[in-house]
């Protein structure tokens, strides 16, 4: 299993309606990602991590580890 850690920073420009987002990797020399909207952040996270999460959920023994969720398997 791989793991990534980030600092998530939300900020606004003066006279701005929307939030901007910076995603900063916590490891030395980790990349920073800048987004003009929260929706852009969510699209990035979905494309970067959803396939791996779906694969992980398909391989987990749900009935053994999460009996209350056994009816909600993917």
C-alpha positions in Angstrom: 0.0 0.0 0.0 1.3 3.4 -0.9 0.5 6.5 1.1 0.8 10.2 0.3 0.5 13.1 2.8 -0.4 16.7 2.0 -1.0 20.0 3.6 -4.3 21.4 2.2 -4.4 25.2 2.1 -7.6 27.1 1.2 -7.4 30.9 0.5 -9.2 33.7 -1.2 -8.0 36.8 -3.1 -9.5 40.1 -2.0 -12.8 40.8 -3.8 -13.0 37.1 -4.9 -16.1 35.0 -4.6 -14.4 31.6 -4.7 -11.8 29.7 -2.8 -8.4 28.7 -4.2 -6.6 25.7 -3.1 -3.0 24.6 -2.7 -2.1 21.0 -2.1 1.5 20.8 -0.6 3.3 17.5 -0.3 4.9 17.2 3.2 8.0 15.3 2.1 11.1 17.3 1.1 11.0 18.2 -2.6 7.4 17.1 -2.9 5.4 18.8 -5.6 2.8 21.5 -4.9 -0.5 21.6 -6.8 -2.4 24.8 -7.3 -6.2 24.9 -8.1 -8.4 27.8 -8.9 -11.5 26.1 -7.5 -12.4 23.4 -5.1 -13.9 21.5 -8.0 -10.5 21.4 -9.7 -9.0 19.9 -6.5 -11.7 17.3 -6.3 -11.2 16.4 -10.0 -7.5 16.0 -9.4 -8.0 13.8 -6.3 -10.6 11.7 -8.1 -8.3 11.1 -11.1 -5.2 10.5 -9.0 -6.6 8.3 -6.2 -10.0 6.8 -7.1 -8.8 3.9 -9.3 -6.5 2.7 -6.5 -9.2 3.1 -3.9 -11.7 1.1 -6.1 -9.1 -1.7 -6.5 -8.4 -1.8 -2.8 -12.1 -1.9 -2.0 -12.6 -4.8 -4.4 -9.9 -6.9 -2.7 -10.8 -6.3 1.0 -12.7 -9.0 2.9 -15.6 -6.7 3.7 -17.7 -9.3 5.6 -14.8 -10.1 7.9 -13.6 -6.5 8.5 -16.8 -4.5 8.2 -19.8 -6.7 8.9 -22.2 -3.8 9.0 -21.1 -2.8 5.5 -21.5 -6.2 3.9 -24.6 -5.1 2.0 -22.8 -2.1 0.6 -20.0 -3.7 -1.3 -18.9 -2.1 -4.5 
